[in-house]
Amino acid sequence: MSLLIPAALAFSIIIPIILLLYFMRPKRQERVVSSTLLWRQALQDLQASRPWQRLRITPLLLLQVLAAIVIVLVLARPAIFIRSPIGGDTIIILQASASMQAADVPPSRFEEAKSLIADLIDGLGPGDHLSIIAMARTPQVVIASSSDKNQLTVALQRAKVTNQDADLEQALSLSTSLAAGHSDEQLVVVGDGHVLPPDQALVAPFPVHYLQVGTDAPNVALLALASQTIQSHLVALAQIANYSHQQRSIPVELYADGKLVSVQTAALAAGASGALQWGPLPPTTRFLHAHIISQDAMTVDHEAWAIVGGSMHGRVLLVTRGNSFLEAALRIQPNIDLLETTPDKYVNAGNFDLTVFDGFVPSNLPAGNIFFIDPPAGSYIFGKSGPEINISHISMGSDSQALLNQVDLSSIHVLHVSHQITPASWMQSVIVTPATPLLIAGEKDNRRMAVLSFNLHDSDLPLQPTFPILIYNLVNWFLPSPVPGNGQIAPDTPVTIQAWPGAKRITITAPGQQPVTVAPPFPATAFNQTDKTGIYNVTQSTLDQQRNGAFAINLFDPLQSRLAPAALLPISHSTLFDSGGTAVPRSVREIWPWIAAFLLLVLCAEWWLFSRNYTMRGVSTLERPASAQQARIAGYSKKSQQFAAIATIQNQLATQYRVMRKRVTRMTKRLKGM
């Protein structure tokens, strides 16, 4: 133990002062008498005839001297030096990825990591500074360069675990920015080391230590869930992995729109994966939910959700004189309800999400999206009459990746184009030739429009495998799902909702949350609250109805489901953390608050003893509570009491005698004067 303020020991002069006061204390003697009537003078407060007397050790003296010693110690601020695992300027990266939810270290790896960091905060010295970064897909600074233990503790408690990956490369870059200008910085990474693998080993400009959390706990996980139509029957497929060191039988239950379908069991060897299949399912099934029935350390990867057949369906009207190729390509689209009519019977009635005009343009255009195929010359604002154009070369236009995804243009041979097409300023050319665009598309006022400038019968495009792919891309561009692809998103991925034609308002409802409006204004803003797994419902309000879509958030991450902690971090020259603190400076921990608390107890005891002793000395002998000695004193015989009464009578007689004597003297003087 050391003293932070040794000069405060000068206050120990108070101890001999206390002893001096006890030396000069007046000496009083106790005497037991039968009555205080004859001893009133003895009860007066007399000073001792000898001020310097032999010191008598009493409990009150001992308590006062002890209190004085403790006061001096408190003023000197005693402290002990302990070895702290960290010192100086330190940055702690707290891993907050999905694997940190594992409960193999109770209550969880994340809470254990926070507890370890809390211990490091307690060991900080007066000159130490600490920064904390929460590492997930996007690292965040929890608190920067603080030496206040209370602020650090409060900030640490605010950190939350996520369902995301851990990007160590970004976290290291953020740490380097925080450490700018500090030459003695060090970095401590607290977690299980399940981080995104970098392209090459990372290099840090300061020492990096790895504090490992977790055990090699067994776990099973769902890695995929999807639906598929096989022989006109809807089936569900799930992929399961066994991240254990022994063979396991894994039961998985499947729900279709909230109703249990059945339970399938997969027997998997250690480290193996397999697939399960359910079917046939009801053709109207919209949502699938798979759940592993197992008691593992980690459960977030035991759940999976999928959307069947596209999350939103649209009404499509085909106006044509007869085009079997186009009709067949539209009917195989899973997310539309197709109706057909001819130009002669066409009436601008009914609310269709998409209207396809094949070789025909009405005088009044309908509401919703419009797809023109071979519009007649002069009947459409984008067309100009003229001679037929022979096509020699076909290529992709700018910003056409989405519409031409998986489309092979090299196999297309267009015979001729009836007239030239001129795009409007808000449209882009998707398929171009040196003479004229073949396909243009654009959006204006939340309404999409596309033009295919040639007759399908004058080309071999409908005979190519790429034709249904092109129609599929166009239909999904006209009638987009809330999110591209199969509607499955990784946690914490920003989602930009694709607006449905005519949508006036778009809201997203996360699992167990309130709806959040992402539009207007259009285009919709990115939705970032996607950390929780489950189904996210998307509602798009148009003028006459609401369109309900959805997307799913699933973990599906083998890196996070394998629970064995990483042996080392992918950082050059990183080392395992030395919890003994032998390589870093020592820190000081003051203990005077505990001594001050003991001082309070001493002062309370001294006050109680002084009060009791003073009270006992302030009362007369006959008024004290009966003790063994007092009982003997109060038990004098009646004879002693009679002696006291006789003494009183004697005093009274003596007084009367003096009075009578004075009267006789006065009478004698009067007689002599006569």
C-alpha positions as CSV (number, residue, x, y, z in Angstrom):
1,M,0.0,0.0,0.0
2,S,1.2,3.5,-0.8
3,L,0.2,7.1,0.2
4,L,-0.8,9.5,-2.5
5,I,-0.4,12.5,-0.2
6,P,2.3,11.7,2.4
7,A,2.4,15.3,3.7
8,A,-1.0,14.7,5.2
9,L,0.7,12.6,7.9
10,A,1.6,16.0,9.6
11,F,-2.0,16.0,10.9
12,S,-1.0,13.1,13.2
13,I,-0.1,15.9,15.7
14,I,-3.7,15.6,16.8
15,I,-2.9,12.3,18.6
16,P,-0.6,13.7,21.3
17,I,-3.0,16.6,21.8
18,I,-5.7,14.1,22.6
19,L,-3.4,12.4,25.1
20,L,-2.5,15.8,26.6
21,L,-6.1,16.6,27.2
22,Y,-6.5,13.3,29.0
23,F,-3.4,14.1,31.2
24,M,-5.0,17.4,32.2
25,R,-8.4,16.0,32.8
26,P,-9.9,17.0,36.2
27,K,-9.9,14.1,38.7
28,R,-13.1,13.3,40.4
29,Q,-13.7,10.6,43.0
30,E,-16.9,8.8,43.5
31,R,-18.3,8.4,47.1
32,V,-21.4,6.6,48.1
33,V,-23.4,8.3,50.8
34,S,-26.7,7.6,52.4
35,S,-28.0,11.1,51.8
36,T,-26.9,14.1,49.8
37,L,-28.4,16.6,52.4
38,L,-25.2,16.8,54.4
39,W,-22.9,16.5,51.3
40,R,-24.1,19.3,48.9
41,Q,-20.7,20.9,48.9
42,A,-19.1,17.7,47.7
43,L,-21.2,17.7,44.6
44,Q,-19.7,20.9,43.3
45,D,-17.4,20.7,40.2
46,L,-13.9,21.1,41.7
47,Q,-10.7,21.2,39.7
48,A,-8.2,18.6,40.5
49,S,-5.5,19.7,42.8
50,R,-3.0,17.8,40.6
51,P,-3.5,18.6,36.9
52,W,-0.8,16.2,35.8
53,Q,-1.8,12.7,36.7
54,R,-1.2,9.1,35.6
55,L,-2.9,8.4,32.3
56,R,-5.8,6.0,32.6
57,I,-6.6,3.9,29.6
58,T,-10.3,4.0,28.9
59,P,-12.4,2.8,25.9
60,L,-13.3,6.4,25.1
61,L,-9.7,7.3,24.9
62,L,-8.9,4.4,22.7
63,L,-11.8,5.2,20.3
64,Q,-10.7,8.9,20.0
65,V,-7.1,8.0,19.3
66,L,-8.2,5.4,16.7
67,A,-10.5,8.0,15.1
68,A,-7.6,10.4,14.9
69,I,-5.4,7.8,13.3
70,V,-8.0,7.0,10.7
71,I,-8.6,10.7,9.9
72,V,-4.9,11.1,9.2
73,L,-4.9,8.0,6.9
74,V,-7.9,9.3,5.0
75,L,-6.2,12.7,4.4
76,A,-3.1,10.9,3.2
77,R,-5.2,9.0,0.6
78,P,-3.8,5.5,0.9
79,A,-4.0,3.4,-2.3
80,I,-2.8,0.1,-3.7
81,F,-1.2,-0.4,-7.0
82,I,-2.7,-3.2,-9.1
83,R,-1.6,-4.7,-12.4
84,S,-4.0,-3.5,-15.1
85,P,-4.3,-5.5,-18.4
86,I,-4.5,-2.1,-20.2
87,G,-3.0,1.2,-19.7
88,G,-2.4,4.5,-21.5
89,D,-4.6,5.0,-24.7
90,T,-6.5,1.9,-25.5
91,I,-9.2,1.0,-28.1
92,I,-11.5,-1.9,-27.4
93,I,-13.4,-3.5,-30.3
94,L,-16.4,-5.3,-29.0
95,Q,-17.6,-8.0,-31.4
96,A,-21.4,-7.7,-31.8
97,S,-22.1,-10.2,-34.6
98,A,-24.7,-13.0,-34.6
99,S,-22.4,-15.6,-33.1
100,M,-22.0,-13.5,-30.0
101,Q,-25.6,-14.4,-29.1
102,A,-24.5,-18.0,-28.3
103,A,-25.3,-19.0,-24.7
104,D,-22.4,-21.4,-24.2
105,V,-20.9,-18.8,-21.9
106,P,-23.9,-17.8,-19.7
107,P,-25.8,-15.6,-20.1
108,S,-24.3,-15.1,-23.6
109,R,-21.0,-14.5,-25.2
110,F,-21.9,-10.8,-25.8
111,E,-22.7,-10.3,-22.1
112,E,-19.6,-12.1,-21.0
113,A,-17.5,-9.8,-23.4
114,K,-19.2,-6.8,-21.8
115,S,-18.4,-8.1,-18.4
116,L,-14.7,-8.5,-19.3
117,I,-14.6,-5.0,-20.7
118,A,-16.2,-3.7,-17.5
119,D,-13.4,-5.3,-15.5
120,L,-10.9,-3.5,-17.7
121,I,-12.7,-0.2,-17.1
122,D,-12.4,-0.8,-13.4
123,G,-8.7,-1.2,-13.7
124,L,-8.1,2.1,-15.5
125,G,-5.6,4.5,-14.0
126,P,-6.0,8.3,-13.6
127,G,-4.1,9.0,-16.9
128,D,-5.6,6.2,-19.0
129,H,-8.0,6.8,-21.8
130,L,-10.3,4.2,-23.4
131,S,-12.4,4.0,-26.6
132,I,-15.0,1.4,-27.4
133,I,-16.1,0.3,-30.9
134,A,-19.0,-2.1,-31.5
135,M,-18.0,-4.4,-34.5
136,A,-20.8,-5.6,-36.7
137,R,-21.3,-5.3,-40.5
138,T,-20.9,-1.5,-40.0
139,P,-18.7,-0.7,-37.0
140,Q,-19.9,2.1,-34.7
141,V,-18.0,4.1,-32.1
142,V,-19.7,3.6,-28.7
143,I,-17.5,6.1,-26.8
144,A,-14.3,7.8,-27.9
145,S,-11.2,8.5,-25.7
146,S,-12.7,8.8,-22.2
147,S,-11.2,8.4,-18.8
148,D,-14.5,8.7,-16.9
149,K,-15.4,5.3,-15.6
150,N,-19.0,6.1,-15.2
151,Q,-19.3,7.4,-18.8
152,L,-17.5,4.3,-20.1
153,T,-19.8,2.0,-18.1
154,V,-23.0,3.7,-19.3
155,A,-21.8,3.6,-22.9
156,L,-20.8,0.0,-22.6
157,Q,-24.3,-1.0,-21.4
158,R,-25.8,0.7,-24.5
159,A,-24.0,-1.6,-26.9
160,K,-26.3,-4.3,-28.4
161,V,-25.7,-7.6,-30.1
162,T,-26.9,-8.0,-33.7
163,N,-27.7,-10.7,-36.3
164,Q,-25.0,-9.4,-38.7
165,D,-21.5,-10.3,-39.7
166,A,-18.4,-8.7,-38.2
167,D,-16.3,-6.6,-40.5
168,L,-12.9,-6.5,-38.8
169,E,-11.3,-4.6,-41.7
170,Q,-13.7,-1.7,-41.3
171,A,-13.4,-1.8,-37.5
172,L,-9.6,-1.7,-37.8
173,S,-9.8,1.3,-40.2
174,L,-12.1,3.1,-37.8
175,S,-9.7,2.3,-34.9
176,T,-6.8,3.8,-36.9
177,S,-8.7,7.0,-37.3
178,L,-9.4,7.2,-33.6
179,A,-5.8,6.6,-32.8
180,A,-4.5,9.4,-35.0
181,G,-1.9,11.4,-33.1
182,H,-1.4,8.9,-30.3
183,S,1.9,7.1,-30.4
184,D,1.2,4.7,-27.5
185,E,-2.2,3.4,-28.6
186,Q,-3.0,-0.3,-28.3
187,L,-6.0,-2.3,-29.6
188,V,-7.9,-5.1,-27.8
189,V,-10.5,-7.2,-29.8
190,V,-13.0,-8.9,-27.5
191,G,-15.1,-11.6,-29.1
192,D,-15.0,-15.1,-30.7
193,G,-13.1,-14.0,-33.9
194,H,-16.0,-14.8,-36.3
195,V,-15.2,-12.0,-38.7
196,L,-15.4,-11.6,-42.5
197,P,-12.2,-13.0,-44.0
198,P,-10.2,-10.2,-45.7
199,D,-8.5,-10.6,-49.0
200,Q,-5.2,-10.6,-47.2
201,A,-3.8,-10.3,-43.7
202,L,-4.6,-7.0,-42.1
203,V,-1.8,-4.7,-40.8
204,A,-2.3,-2.4,-37.8
205,P,-0.1,0.5,-36.8
206,F,-0.2,-0.4,-33.1
207,P,-0.2,-3.6,-31.0
208,V,-3.3,-5.7,-31.4
209,H,-4.5,-8.2,-28.7
210,Y,-7.2,-10.8,-29.0
211,L,-9.4,-11.5,-25.9
212,Q,-11.2,-14.8,-26.8
213,V,-14.7,-15.4,-25.7
214,G,-16.7,-18.7,-26.2
215,T,-16.3,-22.4,-26.4
216,D,-16.4,-25.0,-29.2
217,A,-20.2,-25.6,-28.6
218,P,-22.2,-27.9,-30.9
219,N,-24.8,-26.2,-33.2
220,V,-27.1,-26.9,-36.1
221,A,-28.4,-24.3,-38.6
222,L,-30.7,-23.7,-41.5
223,L,-28.8,-22.4,-44.5
224,A,-31.5,-22.1,-47.1
225,L,-35.3,-22.2,-47.5
226,A,-37.1,-21.9,-50.8
227,S,-40.2,-23.1,-52.8
228,Q,-40.3,-24.8,-56.2
229,T,-42.9,-26.2,-58.5
230,I,-42.1,-29.8,-59.4
231,Q,-44.5,-31.6,-61.7
232,S,-47.2,-28.9,-61.1
233,H,-46.9,-29.4,-57.4
234,L,-45.6,-26.7,-55.0
235,V,-42.9,-28.1,-52.7
236,A,-40.6,-26.5,-50.1
237,L,-36.9,-27.2,-49.8
238,A,-34.6,-26.6,-46.8
239,Q,-30.8,-27.0,-46.3
240,I,-29.5,-27.9,-42.9
241,A,-26.0,-28.1,-41.6
242,N,-24.6,-29.9,-38.5
243,Y,-21.7,-27.9,-36.9
244,S,-21.0,-30.5,-34.2
245,H,-18.4,-33.1,-33.6
246,Q,-20.8,-36.0,-33.7
247,Q,-23.7,-37.3,-35.8
248,R,-27.1,-35.8,-35.0
249,S,-30.7,-36.3,-35.9
250,I,-32.2,-32.9,-36.6
251,P,-36.0,-32.5,-36.6
252,V,-37.3,-29.6,-38.6
253,E,-40.9,-28.4,-38.7
254,L,-42.4,-26.5,-41.6
255,Y,-45.3,-24.0,-41.5
256,A,-47.2,-22.8,-44.5
257,D,-49.0,-19.5,-43.8
258,G,-48.8,-20.2,-40.1
259,K,-50.1,-23.8,-40.3
260,L,-47.9,-26.8,-39.5
261,V,-47.3,-28.9,-42.5
262,S,-45.2,-31.7,-41.0
263,V,-41.9,-32.5,-39.2
264,Q,-39.0,-33.9,-41.2
265,T,-35.8,-35.3,-39.6
266,A,-32.4,-35.1,-41.2
267,A,-29.6,-37.5,-39.9
268,L,-26.3,-35.7,-40.5
269,A,-22.8,-36.7,-39.8
270,A,-20.4,-34.4,-37.9
271,G,-19.8,-31.3,-40.1
272,A,-22.1,-32.4,-42.9
273,S,-25.1,-30.7,-44.5
274,G,-28.3,-32.1,-46.1
275,A,-31.6,-31.2,-47.6
276,L,-35.3,-31.8,-46.6
277,Q,-38.4,-31.5,-48.8
278,W,-42.0,-31.0,-48.0
279,G,-44.9,-31.3,-50.5
280,P,-47.2,-31.0,-52.1
281,L,-48.2,-27.7,-50.4
282,P,-51.4,-25.7,-51.0
283,P,-51.1,-23.8,-54.2
284,T,-52.2,-20.6,-52.5
285,T,-49.3,-20.7,-50.0
286,R,-47.7,-17.3,-49.6
287,F,-45.2,-17.7,-46.7
288,L,-43.0,-20.5,-45.5
289,H,-41.5,-20.8,-42.0
290,A,-39.0,-23.5,-41.0
291,H,-37.9,-24.2,-37.4
292,I,-35.3,-26.6,-36.1
293,I,-36.4,-28.4,-32.9
294,S,-33.1,-28.4,-31.0
295,Q,-31.6,-27.1,-27.8
296,D,-28.4,-25.5,-28.9
297,A,-26.3,-22.6,-27.6
298,M,-27.4,-20.5,-30.6
299,T,-31.0,-20.3,-31.8
300,V,-31.2,-17.4,-34.3
301,D,-30.0,-19.8,-37.1
302,H,-32.8,-22.3,-36.2
303,E,-35.4,-20.1,-38.0
304,A,-35.9,-19.4,-41.7
305,W,-38.6,-17.7,-43.8
306,A,-39.4,-17.7,-47.5
307,I,-41.9,-16.0,-49.8
308,V,-43.7,-18.2,-52.4
309,G,-44.2,-17.2,-56.0
310,G,-43.4,-13.5,-55.7
311,S,-44.7,-11.3,-52.9
312,M,-47.0,-9.1,-55.1
313,H,-49.4,-10.0,-58.0
314,G,-50.5,-7.7,-60.7
315,R,-53.4,-7.6,-63.2
316,V,-52.1,-7.5,-66.8
317,L,-54.2,-6.9,-70.0
318,L,-52.9,-8.1,-73.4
319,V,-54.4,-6.3,-76.4
320,T,-53.4,-8.2,-79.6
321,R,-54.8,-9.6,-82.8
322,G,-53.0,-12.9,-82.1
323,N,-49.5,-13.5,-80.8
324,S,-49.0,-16.9,-79.3
325,F,-45.3,-16.3,-78.5
326,L,-46.1,-13.2,-76.4
327,E,-49.1,-14.9,-74.7
328,A,-47.1,-17.9,-73.8
329,A,-44.2,-15.8,-72.4
330,L,-46.7,-13.8,-70.2
331,R,-48.6,-16.8,-68.9
332,I,-45.5,-18.4,-67.3
333,Q,-44.9,-15.4,-65.2
334,P,-45.7,-16.3,-61.5
335,N,-46.7,-12.9,-60.3
336,I,-49.4,-11.8,-62.8
337,D,-53.0,-12.5,-63.6
338,L,-53.3,-12.3,-67.4
339,L,-56.4,-11.1,-69.3
340,E,-56.7,-10.9,-73.1
341,T,-58.7,-8.9,-75.7
342,T,-58.4,-7.7,-79.3
343,P,-58.0,-4.1,-80.5
344,D,-61.6,-4.2,-81.8
345,K,-63.0,-5.1,-78.4
346,Y,-60.6,-3.0,-76.3
347,V,-62.3,-0.5,-74.0
348,N,-60.4,1.7,-71.6
349,A,-62.2,0.2,-68.6
350,G,-60.9,-1.6,-65.6
351,N,-57.9,-0.9,-63.5
352,F,-54.9,-2.9,-64.8
353,D,-51.4,-2.6,-63.5
354,L,-49.9,-3.3,-66.9
355,T,-51.4,-3.0,-70.4
356,V,-49.6,-4.6,-73.3
357,F,-50.5,-3.2,-76.8
358,D,-49.3,-5.5,-79.6
359,G,-49.4,-3.6,-82.9
360,F,-52.1,-1.2,-81.6
361,V,-52.3,2.2,-79.9
362,P,-55.6,3.5,-78.5
363,S,-56.6,7.1,-78.8
364,N,-56.7,7.5,-75.0
365,L,-54.0,5.8,-73.1
366,P,-55.0,3.9,-69.9
367,A,-53.8,4.4,-66.4
368,G,-51.0,2.3,-65.1
369,N,-47.9,1.0,-66.9
370,I,-47.9,0.5,-70.7
371,F,-45.8,-1.8,-72.9
372,F,-46.0,-1.1,-76.7
373,I,-44.9,-3.7,-79.2
374,D,-44.5,-2.6,-82.8
375,P,-46.6,0.6,-82.5
376,P,-48.0,1.7,-85.9
377,A,-46.1,4.6,-87.6
378,G,-47.5,8.0,-86.8
379,S,-49.8,6.6,-84.1
380,Y,-47.5,7.2,-81.2
381,I,-45.4,10.1,-80.2
382,F,-42.2,8.1,-80.1
383,G,-42.6,6.8,-83.7
384,K,-41.8,8.5,-87.0
385,S,-43.0,7.2,-90.3
386,G,-40.4,6.3,-92.9
387,P,-38.9,3.5,-94.9
388,E,-38.1,0.2,-93.4
389,I,-34.8,-0.1,-91.7
390,N,-32.5,-3.1,-92.1
391,I,-30.7,-4.1,-89.0
392,S,-27.1,-5.2,-89.1
393,H,-25.8,-4.8,-85.5
394,I,-27.5,-5.1,-82.1
395,S,-26.0,-4.0,-78.8
396,M,-26.9,-3.1,-75.2
397,G,-27.7,0.5,-74.3
398,S,-26.6,2.4,-71.2
399,D,-28.3,1.5,-67.9
400,S,-29.8,-1.7,-69.3
401,Q,-28.3,-4.2,-67.0
402,A,-31.6,-4.9,-65.1
403,L,-33.7,-5.4,-68.2
404,L,-31.2,-7.5,-70.1
405,N,-30.0,-9.7,-67.2
406,Q,-29.2,-13.1,-68.6
407,V,-30.4,-12.0,-72.1
408,D,-28.1,-13.1,-75.0
409,L,-28.4,-10.5,-77.8
410,S,-26.0,-12.3,-80.1
411,S,-28.6,-14.9,-81.0
412,I,-31.2,-12.4,-82.2
413,H,-31.6,-11.7,-85.9
414,V,-34.2,-9.0,-86.6
415,L,-35.4,-9.0,-90.2
416,H,-36.5,-5.3,-90.4
417,V,-38.0,-2.5,-88.4
418,S,-41.0,-0.7,-89.8
419,H,-40.0,2.8,-88.7
420,Q,-37.6,4.8,-86.5
421,I,-38.1,5.2,-82.7
422,T,-37.0,8.4,-81.0
423,P,-36.9,8.2,-77.1
424,A,-38.2,10.9,-74.9
425,S,-35.9,12.8,-72.6
426,W,-36.9,10.6,-69.7
427,M,-36.4,7.3,-71.5
428,Q,-33.3,5.2,-72.0
429,S,-32.3,3.0,-74.9
430,V,-32.1,-0.6,-73.8
431,I,-31.4,-2.4,-77.1
432,V,-29.8,-0.2,-79.7
433,T,-28.7,-0.4,-83.4
434,P,-26.8,2.1,-85.5
435,A,-30.1,3.3,-87.1
436,T,-32.7,3.2,-84.3
437,P,-33.3,1.8,-80.8
438,L,-35.1,-1.5,-80.7
439,L,-36.2,-1.3,-77.0
440,I,-36.6,1.9,-75.0
441,A,-37.9,2.2,-71.4
442,G,-38.4,5.0,-68.8
443,E,-40.4,6.2,-65.9
444,K,-42.3,9.5,-65.4
445,D,-44.7,10.5,-62.6
446,N,-44.4,7.1,-61.0
447,R,-45.6,5.4,-64.3
448,R,-43.4,3.2,-66.4
449,M,-43.5,2.8,-70.2
450,A,-41.5,0.7,-72.7
451,V,-41.5,0.3,-76.5
452,L,-40.4,-2.7,-78.5
453,S,-40.1,-1.2,-82.0
454,F,-40.4,-4.2,-84.2
455,N,-43.0,-6.9,-84.9
456,L,-42.1,-10.2,-83.1
457,H,-43.1,-12.2,-86.2
458,D,-40.5,-10.4,-88.2
459,S,-37.7,-11.7,-86.0
460,D,-36.5,-14.9,-84.6
461,L,-36.4,-13.5,-81.1
462,P,-39.6,-15.4,-79.9
463,L,-37.8,-18.7,-81.0
464,Q,-34.8,-18.0,-78.8
465,P,-34.4,-19.2,-75.2
466,T,-33.7,-15.6,-74.2
467,F,-37.2,-14.4,-75.2
468,P,-39.0,-15.5,-72.0
469,I,-36.1,-14.2,-70.0
470,L,-36.5,-10.8,-71.6
471,I,-40.3,-10.8,-70.9
472,Y,-39.7,-11.9,-67.3
473,N,-37.3,-9.0,-66.8
474,L,-39.7,-6.5,-68.4
475,V,-42.7,-7.8,-66.3
476,N,-40.6,-7.5,-63.1
477,W,-39.5,-4.1,-64.1
478,F,-43.1,-3.0,-64.7
479,L,-44.5,-4.8,-61.6
480,P,-41.6,-4.9,-59.2
481,S,-41.4,-6.9,-56.1
482,P,-40.6,-4.8,-53.0
483,V,-37.0,-6.0,-53.2
484,P,-35.2,-7.6,-56.2
485,G,-34.5,-11.3,-56.4
486,N,-36.3,-13.9,-54.3
487,G,-37.1,-11.5,-51.5
488,Q,-34.5,-12.9,-49.1
489,I,-32.2,-10.3,-47.5
490,A,-29.2,-10.7,-45.2
491,P,-29.5,-8.9,-41.8
492,D,-28.6,-5.2,-41.7
493,T,-28.8,-4.8,-45.5
494,P,-30.4,-1.5,-46.5
495,V,-33.6,-2.1,-48.6
496,T,-34.9,0.3,-51.2
497,I,-38.5,-0.5,-52.0
498,Q,-39.4,-0.5,-55.7
499,A,-42.6,1.4,-56.0
500,W,-45.6,-0.3,-57.5
501,P,-47.3,1.6,-60.4
502,G,-49.4,4.4,-59.1
503,A,-48.2,4.0,-55.5
504,K,-48.9,7.0,-53.4
505,R,-47.6,5.8,-50.0
506,I,-45.2,2.9,-49.0
507,T,-44.9,1.6,-45.5
508,I,-42.8,-1.3,-44.0
509,T,-43.8,-3.2,-40.9
510,A,-40.9,-5.2,-39.3
511,P,-41.6,-8.2,-37.1
512,G,-43.2,-7.0,-33.9
513,Q,-42.8,-3.3,-34.8
514,Q,-44.9,-0.4,-35.9
515,P,-45.2,0.6,-39.6
516,V,-42.5,2.9,-41.0
517,T,-43.3,5.2,-43.9
518,V,-40.5,5.2,-46.6
519,A,-42.4,7.1,-49.3
520,P,-43.4,9.7,-50.3
521,P,-41.3,11.4,-51.4
522,F,-40.5,9.1,-54.3
523,P,-38.2,7.3,-55.0
524,A,-38.6,5.6,-51.6
525,T,-35.8,6.1,-49.1
526,A,-33.7,3.2,-48.0
527,F,-35.0,1.2,-45.1
528,N,-32.1,0.4,-42.7
529,Q,-33.9,-1.3,-39.7
530,T,-33.4,-4.8,-41.0
531,D,-31.3,-6.5,-38.3
532,K,-34.2,-8.7,-36.9
533,T,-34.9,-11.9,-38.7
534,G,-38.4,-12.6,-40.0
535,I,-41.0,-11.4,-42.5
536,Y,-41.2,-7.7,-43.3
537,N,-44.6,-6.7,-44.7
538,V,-44.6,-3.9,-47.4
539,T,-47.9,-2.0,-48.0
540,Q,-48.1,0.2,-51.1
541,S,-51.3,2.3,-51.2
542,T,-52.6,3.3,-54.6
543,L,-55.7,5.4,-55.5
544,D,-58.1,2.5,-55.2
545,Q,-56.5,-0.3,-53.2
546,Q,-53.5,-1.5,-51.2
547,R,-50.8,-3.8,-52.5
548,N,-49.3,-6.1,-49.9
549,G,-45.8,-7.4,-50.5
550,A,-43.1,-8.7,-48.3
551,F,-39.4,-9.6,-48.0
552,A,-37.6,-12.0,-45.5
553,I,-34.6,-11.5,-43.4
554,N,-32.6,-14.7,-42.7
555,L,-29.2,-15.4,-41.2
556,F,-28.0,-18.2,-43.5
557,D,-24.4,-17.6,-42.4
558,P,-22.1,-20.6,-41.9
559,L,-19.4,-18.2,-40.6
560,Q,-21.6,-17.2,-37.7
561,S,-23.2,-20.6,-37.1
562,R,-19.9,-22.4,-36.5
563,L,-19.4,-21.6,-32.8
564,A,-15.8,-22.7,-32.3
565,P,-13.9,-19.4,-31.5
566,A,-11.1,-18.4,-33.9
567,A,-7.6,-19.2,-32.7
568,L,-6.2,-15.9,-34.0
569,L,-7.3,-12.8,-35.8
570,P,-6.4,-12.2,-39.4
571,I,-4.2,-9.3,-38.3
572,S,-0.4,-9.5,-38.7
573,H,1.5,-9.7,-35.4
574,S,-1.7,-9.9,-33.3
575,T,-1.4,-11.8,-30.1
576,L,-3.7,-13.3,-27.5
577,F,-4.7,-10.9,-24.8
578,D,-2.6,-11.2,-21.6
579,S,-5.2,-11.0,-18.8
580,G,-2.5,-10.9,-16.2
581,G,-1.4,-7.5,-17.3
582,T,2.3,-8.2,-17.3
583,A,3.1,-6.3,-20.5
584,V,1.3,-3.1,-19.6
585,P,1.7,-0.4,-16.9
586,R,0.3,-0.8,-13.4
587,S,-2.7,1.2,-12.3
588,V,-3.6,2.6,-8.9
589,R,-6.8,1.9,-6.9
590,E,-7.5,4.2,-3.9
591,I,-8.8,2.6,-0.8
592,W,-9.4,5.6,1.4
593,P,-13.2,5.5,0.8
594,W,-13.3,2.2,2.7
595,I,-11.2,3.7,5.5
596,A,-13.5,6.6,5.7
597,A,-16.5,4.3,6.1
598,F,-14.6,2.6,9.0
599,L,-14.0,6.1,10.5
600,L,-17.7,6.7,10.4
601,L,-18.3,3.6,12.5
602,V,-15.6,4.5,15.0
603,L,-17.1,8.0,15.4
604,C,-20.6,6.5,16.0
605,A,-19.2,4.2,18.7
606,E,-17.3,7.0,20.3
607,W,-20.4,9.2,20.4
608,W,-22.5,6.4,21.9
609,L,-19.9,5.6,24.6
610,F,-19.4,9.3,25.5
611,S,-23.2,9.9,25.7
612,R,-23.7,6.9,27.9
613,N,-20.8,7.7,30.2
614,Y,-21.8,11.4,30.6
615,T,-25.4,10.5,31.3
616,M,-24.4,8.0,34.0
617,R,-22.1,10.5,35.6
618,G,-24.8,13.2,35.6
619,V,-27.3,11.5,37.8
620,S,-27.2,11.0,41.6
621,T,-26.3,7.8,43.2
622,L,-29.8,7.2,44.5
623,E,-31.2,7.9,41.0
624,R,-29.0,5.4,39.1
625,P,-30.4,2.1,37.9
626,A,-29.9,-0.7,40.5
627,S,-26.7,-2.5,40.1
628,A,-25.0,-5.0,42.4
629,Q,-23.1,-2.3,44.3
630,Q,-26.0,0.2,44.1
631,A,-28.3,-2.5,45.5
632,R,-26.0,-2.9,48.5
633,I,-25.9,0.9,49.0
634,A,-29.7,1.3,48.7
635,G,-30.1,-1.7,51.0
636,Y,-28.9,0.1,54.1
637,S,-30.7,-0.9,57.3
638,K,-33.4,1.2,58.8
639,K,-31.0,2.0,61.5
640,S,-28.8,3.9,59.1
641,Q,-31.8,5.7,57.9
642,Q,-32.8,6.6,61.4
643,F,-29.3,8.0,61.9
644,A,-29.9,10.2,59.0
645,A,-33.3,11.3,60.5
646,I,-31.6,12.0,63.9
647,A,-29.0,14.1,62.2
648,T,-31.7,16.1,60.5
649,I,-33.5,16.7,63.8
650,Q,-30.2,17.7,65.4
651,N,-29.7,20.3,62.7
652,Q,-33.1,21.6,63.2
653,L,-32.6,21.8,67.0
654,A,-29.3,23.6,66.6
655,T,-31.0,26.1,64.3
656,Q,-33.8,26.7,66.8
657,Y,-31.2,26.9,69.7
658,R,-29.4,29.7,67.8
659,V,-32.6,31.6,67.2
660,M,-33.6,31.3,70.8
661,R,-30.2,32.4,71.9
662,K,-30.4,35.5,69.8
663,R,-33.8,36.4,71.3
664,V,-32.5,35.9,74.9
665,T,-29.5,38.2,74.1
666,R,-31.7,40.9,72.8
667,M,-34.1,40.7,75.8
668,T,-31.1,40.9,78.2
669,K,-29.8,44.1,76.6
670,R,-33.3,45.7,76.9
671,L,-33.5,44.9,80.6
672,K,-30.1,46.4,81.3
673,G,-31.1,49.5,79.5
674,M,-34.1,49.9,81.8
